[in-house]
Amino acid sequence: MPTPRQGSTVIPTLSYRDAPAMIDWLVRAFGFRKQAVYMDGDVVLHAQLTFGNGMVMLGSSGKDGDWARLMVQPGEIGGRSTHGVCVIVDDADAHYAQAKAAGAAIEIDIADQHYGGRGYAARDPEGYVWWFGSYDPWSEEGNA
């Protein structure tokens, strides 16, 4: 049995062409907090952004390295995404308004979901798709 942790044991990773700008945008538009950002000039070698007890890690896509060679940006594959990131929010409507005001492209409008909660999908400026919603699969309601 794994030891309980303070944060998630699954952490999505993203790479961005303009990682410094995207860090600022993710903080402003989606409410993430900078936990750590390691840079070499204007290249983000590694960054950790938190939201509640969750986290995403990201870096600059132009950097060399074994991991970077495995990554592709949505703009390189016709704007499609090979994964999505789901974030649990307390107030989906307030989060939606904040993201929309910051210029997030809303891909699926906010609505009540048949499985519970309320949520929406948005695309960040570099094309990644994010889902924000109040449905919490960890809660008792989510496990019913």
Backbone bond lengths (Angstrom), bond angles and torsions (degrees), N, CA, C in turn:
res aa  C-N    CA-C-N  psi(-1)  N-CA   C-N-CA  omega(-1)  CA-C   N-CA-C  phi
1 M - - - 1.462 - - 1.526 108.52 -
2 P 1.357 117.39 127.62 1.461 119.93 179.47 1.521 111.76 -63.34
3 T 1.311 115.75 150.01 1.456 122.15 175.49 1.527 108.79 -72.80
4 P 1.347 118.60 132.87 1.466 120.03 177.88 1.528 110.27 -58.67
5 R 1.309 115.85 141.12 1.460 122.25 -179.74 1.525 109.30 -120.92
6 Q 1.313 114.51 163.12 1.458 119.28 177.10 1.523 110.54 -74.38
7 G 1.315 117.55 -36.34 1.459 121.40 -177.83 1.509 111.52 -115.38
8 S 1.307 114.95 -177.69 1.453 122.31 -178.55 1.522 111.07 -69.10
9 T 1.318 116.42 148.13 1.458 120.95 175.26 1.530 110.83 -93.79
10 V 1.318 117.66 -3.68 1.457 122.57 175.29 1.523 107.16 -115.51
11 I 1.330 117.22 120.43 1.455 121.42 -175.02 1.524 109.02 -127.56
12 P 1.341 117.41 111.31 1.461 119.96 176.87 1.528 111.25 -63.51
13 T 1.328 115.97 149.18 1.464 121.34 177.17 1.520 109.11 -123.71
14 L 1.313 116.10 143.14 1.452 122.91 -179.29 1.520 109.08 -135.86
15 S 1.312 116.52 153.45 1.466 120.02 171.84 1.519 107.63 -126.53
16 Y 1.313 115.71 140.40 1.455 122.32 -175.63 1.526 110.83 -128.00
17 R 1.333 114.88 145.26 1.472 119.96 176.02 1.522 110.46 -64.80
18 D 1.328 117.65 -42.59 1.465 122.28 177.77 1.526 108.24 -118.63
19 A 1.320 115.07 71.75 1.471 120.96 -175.20 1.531 113.30 -59.30
20 P 1.347 120.51 -41.91 1.473 117.98 179.09 1.532 112.44 -58.87
21 A 1.330 117.23 -43.03 1.465 120.27 178.97 1.520 110.78 -67.26
22 M 1.327 117.22 -38.17 1.463 120.20 -178.98 1.522 111.57 -69.19
23 I 1.308 117.83 -34.10 1.472 119.90 175.63 1.525 109.08 -59.22
24 D 1.333 116.29 -49.46 1.465 120.08 179.56 1.522 111.17 -61.16
25 W 1.333 117.06 -40.62 1.457 120.88 -179.54 1.526 111.20 -66.69
26 L 1.311 118.37 -44.25 1.467 121.61 179.85 1.531 111.15 -62.39
27 V 1.320 116.95 -34.85 1.465 121.20 176.15 1.535 109.55 -67.33
28 R 1.333 116.62 -48.96 1.465 121.20 -175.99 1.533 112.14 -70.77
29 A 1.313 118.03 -46.83 1.459 121.44 -172.35 1.520 113.32 -82.89
30 F 1.330 116.92 -42.09 1.458 120.59 -172.45 1.524 113.74 -107.91
31 G 1.340 118.06 -6.06 1.459 120.32 174.62 1.517 115.85 83.98
32 F 1.335 117.55 17.64 1.460 119.15 175.83 1.520 110.31 -71.10
33 R 1.324 116.50 162.60 1.468 122.86 176.29 1.517 108.54 -122.41
34 K 1.321 115.87 138.02 1.463 120.51 176.98 1.524 108.59 -72.29
35 Q 1.311 116.42 122.85 1.457 119.91 173.85 1.525 110.03 -100.06
36 A 1.330 116.06 -41.36 1.469 121.14 178.89 1.516 108.62 -156.25
37 V 1.322 116.02 139.60 1.463 121.65 175.36 1.531 107.09 -139.81
38 Y 1.336 115.97 118.55 1.462 121.99 179.16 1.518 107.98 -111.64
39 M 1.347 115.29 122.16 1.459 120.14 -174.08 1.518 111.41 -126.17
40 D 1.312 114.12 156.10 1.458 123.33 169.70 1.522 104.87 -128.63
41 G 1.330 116.54 98.01 1.460 120.48 -171.79 1.511 109.26 67.81
42 D 1.349 116.87 -124.18 1.465 120.05 179.01 1.529 112.32 -100.34
43 V 1.327 116.49 12.97 1.464 121.93 178.40 1.525 109.37 -98.66
44 V 1.335 116.38 126.17 1.458 120.86 175.48 1.526 107.14 -85.70
45 L 1.319 115.16 112.02 1.463 120.38 178.49 1.525 110.49 -75.96
46 H 1.330 115.79 -36.83 1.461 121.46 -178.83 1.526 107.76 -166.50
47 A 1.326 115.90 134.31 1.460 120.69 175.49 1.520 108.72 -138.02
48 Q 1.319 115.08 148.45 1.461 123.04 177.22 1.517 107.57 -124.88
49 L 1.330 116.03 119.56 1.457 122.06 177.03 1.511 107.96 -116.27
50 T 1.317 116.51 134.15 1.456 120.95 -177.46 1.520 111.05 -110.66
51 F 1.329 113.79 155.04 1.457 123.03 173.09 1.519 104.52 -146.66
52 G 1.320 117.21 110.34 1.470 119.87 -173.41 1.515 108.38 59.27
53 N 1.338 117.00 -129.50 1.464 118.88 178.07 1.528 111.50 -98.62
54 G 1.339 117.00 14.77 1.458 121.81 176.26 1.507 111.62 -101.82
55 M 1.320 115.03 170.95 1.455 120.40 -176.88 1.518 109.65 -153.74
56 V 1.330 115.63 149.92 1.454 122.63 163.92 1.524 106.60 -122.81
57 M 1.315 115.57 146.54 1.458 121.17 173.21 1.517 106.96 -111.94
58 L 1.321 116.47 145.78 1.452 119.61 179.31 1.510 111.24 -150.51
59 G 1.307 115.06 165.61 1.450 122.30 177.71 1.513 110.16 -157.26
60 S 1.313 115.43 175.90 1.459 121.78 177.85 1.520 109.86 -75.72
61 S 1.319 116.20 135.83 1.462 120.39 -176.69 1.518 112.45 -74.45
62 G 1.316 117.89 -22.96 1.455 120.21 -176.16 1.517 114.62 -81.69
63 K 1.330 117.02 -2.01 1.462 118.52 -176.94 1.523 110.77 -77.63
64 D 1.295 116.04 151.28 1.461 121.13 176.34 1.517 109.21 -77.46
65 G 1.292 116.05 160.20 1.452 120.16 175.19 1.509 111.59 141.33
66 D 1.325 114.65 160.07 1.455 121.08 -178.11 1.521 112.10 -59.91
67 W 1.342 117.92 -44.81 1.460 121.71 -177.73 1.526 110.61 -67.84
68 A 1.343 117.00 -43.63 1.463 121.26 -177.76 1.523 111.45 -60.34
69 R 1.308 118.00 -33.91 1.465 120.95 179.69 1.526 112.56 -69.01
70 L 1.316 117.88 -16.49 1.462 121.83 179.14 1.531 113.06 -89.83
71 M 1.326 117.52 -11.37 1.455 122.61 -173.28 1.523 111.65 -98.28
72 V 1.328 115.40 150.78 1.456 123.28 174.55 1.524 107.80 -138.22
73 Q 1.323 116.95 148.01 1.457 121.87 178.77 1.527 109.12 -92.94
74 P 1.339 117.17 150.36 1.460 120.23 178.82 1.534 112.97 -53.82
75 G 1.335 117.23 -36.21 1.464 120.72 179.51 1.525 113.35 -63.99
76 E 1.317 117.02 -20.31 1.460 121.20 179.34 1.526 111.87 -85.55
77 I 1.329 117.19 -11.24 1.469 120.66 -178.06 1.531 110.46 -129.34
78 G 1.318 115.10 43.73 1.458 120.53 174.36 1.514 115.72 71.72
79 G 1.326 117.68 23.39 1.460 121.17 178.37 1.510 114.44 80.48
80 R 1.325 116.57 1.93 1.472 119.99 178.20 1.520 108.41 -83.48
81 S 1.292 115.79 163.68 1.453 121.22 179.90 1.518 108.57 -125.00
82 T 1.306 116.63 141.93 1.461 120.15 -179.66 1.515 112.01 -90.06
83 H 1.314 116.79 -2.34 1.461 121.65 177.89 1.521 108.38 -159.78
84 G 1.296 116.36 169.29 1.451 121.90 173.73 1.512 108.57 -133.44
85 V 1.310 115.92 161.80 1.456 121.37 177.82 1.523 106.94 -118.54
86 C 1.324 116.61 127.38 1.459 122.73 179.71 1.522 108.63 -107.06
87 V 1.330 116.08 129.28 1.461 122.02 -178.16 1.523 108.59 -125.28
88 I 1.324 116.89 127.62 1.460 122.26 177.78 1.527 108.41 -83.02
89 V 1.327 116.03 127.14 1.463 121.73 178.68 1.523 109.16 -122.13
90 D 1.328 116.53 150.89 1.465 120.69 179.17 1.522 111.95 -71.42
91 D 1.328 116.56 -40.80 1.459 121.86 -175.97 1.524 108.28 -128.23
92 A 1.317 117.15 94.96 1.464 121.67 -175.92 1.530 111.74 -62.43
93 D 1.326 117.73 -36.87 1.462 119.98 -179.06 1.528 111.83 -66.73
94 A 1.328 117.51 -42.37 1.463 120.81 178.20 1.532 110.13 -66.33
95 H 1.314 117.06 -40.32 1.458 120.43 179.01 1.529 110.54 -64.76
96 Y 1.302 116.41 -42.73 1.466 122.50 177.23 1.528 110.45 -57.13
97 A 1.318 116.94 -47.13 1.466 121.46 -179.47 1.524 110.61 -62.38
98 Q 1.323 118.05 -41.67 1.468 122.54 179.22 1.528 110.35 -64.01
99 A 1.321 116.86 -46.87 1.463 120.98 -179.16 1.527 111.24 -64.14
100 K 1.308 115.96 -43.97 1.465 120.67 -179.36 1.531 110.53 -63.96
101 A 1.335 116.90 -42.06 1.465 120.86 178.94 1.528 111.65 -63.58
102 A 1.329 117.28 -29.54 1.464 121.47 179.85 1.530 112.20 -85.77
103 G 1.332 116.89 1.25 1.457 120.14 175.69 1.509 115.97 94.74
104 A 1.328 117.97 12.83 1.465 119.63 177.39 1.529 109.00 -64.46
105 A 1.316 116.37 137.34 1.463 120.88 176.34 1.530 108.04 -79.82
106 I 1.311 116.55 115.53 1.462 120.83 -179.06 1.535 107.83 -81.21
107 E 1.322 116.14 118.89 1.464 121.87 -177.79 1.526 111.78 -96.13
108 I 1.317 117.61 -35.21 1.458 123.37 174.86 1.523 105.98 -131.53
109 D 1.318 116.69 117.89 1.458 120.82 -175.21 1.526 110.76 -64.28
110 I 1.311 115.43 156.37 1.455 121.00 -178.47 1.532 110.34 -64.27
111 A 1.326 115.17 137.62 1.461 120.21 -179.22 1.523 109.41 -162.78
112 D 1.330 115.65 159.46 1.454 121.07 170.75 1.518 107.50 -68.00
113 Q 1.339 116.86 141.36 1.455 121.60 -177.63 1.526 110.28 -103.30
114 H 1.316 117.12 145.53 1.467 121.11 -176.78 1.529 112.30 -63.88
115 Y 1.309 118.32 -24.55 1.469 122.53 -179.68 1.524 112.06 -91.85
116 G 1.331 116.91 -1.42 1.456 122.27 179.34 1.519 111.60 117.60
117 G 1.295 115.18 157.64 1.458 120.66 178.53 1.514 112.73 75.07
118 R 1.302 113.68 -175.89 1.461 123.00 -177.33 1.516 106.54 -137.46
119 G 1.324 118.35 139.82 1.452 118.80 -177.81 1.507 113.68 -163.94
120 Y 1.347 114.00 178.07 1.465 122.02 -178.92 1.525 108.98 -155.86
121 A 1.324 115.60 162.63 1.460 121.37 176.14 1.521 109.16 -116.05
122 A 1.329 115.61 138.71 1.457 121.79 178.82 1.523 109.32 -135.06
123 R 1.319 114.65 153.84 1.450 121.29 177.26 1.522 107.97 -110.60
124 D 1.328 116.95 134.14 1.462 120.02 177.01 1.535 109.25 -79.68
125 P 1.344 118.05 170.55 1.466 120.18 -175.74 1.534 115.16 -60.11
126 E 1.314 119.04 -20.48 1.465 119.97 177.78 1.527 112.48 -100.56
127 G 1.331 117.06 7.16 1.449 120.76 168.75 1.512 118.15 102.72
128 Y 1.324 119.17 -4.04 1.465 119.46 178.63 1.521 110.16 -72.86
129 V 1.343 115.76 144.09 1.458 122.02 -179.56 1.530 109.23 -99.38
130 W 1.326 114.83 132.53 1.464 123.48 -178.91 1.522 108.97 -123.50
131 W 1.325 116.96 142.34 1.459 122.13 172.49 1.522 107.59 -113.49
132 F 1.322 116.64 129.03 1.460 122.79 176.16 1.516 107.50 -121.91
133 G 1.324 116.40 127.22 1.446 118.88 -179.05 1.511 112.62 -158.81
134 S 1.324 114.49 164.07 1.466 120.25 -178.47 1.523 112.62 -88.50
135 Y 1.330 118.31 -11.25 1.461 120.17 177.51 1.523 109.45 -64.42
136 D 1.329 115.75 127.87 1.469 121.11 -179.17 1.531 108.62 -118.78
137 P 1.327 117.37 105.06 1.469 119.19 -178.93 1.516 113.37 -67.49
138 W 1.334 118.33 -14.32 1.457 122.20 178.37 1.524 112.12 -82.22
139 S 1.325 117.54 -17.83 1.469 120.03 -178.13 1.518 110.92 -76.92
140 E 1.312 115.35 167.82 1.463 119.77 178.64 1.528 111.05 -62.58
141 E 1.340 116.94 -36.90 1.464 120.57 178.33 1.523 110.51 -64.41
142 G 1.343 116.88 -37.02 1.453 121.09 -179.52 1.515 113.32 -72.10
143 N 1.320 117.19 -17.58 1.458 120.98 -179.74 1.524 113.07 -105.88
144 A 1.345 115.28 12.13 1.470 119.02 -177.94 1.518 110.86 -76.60
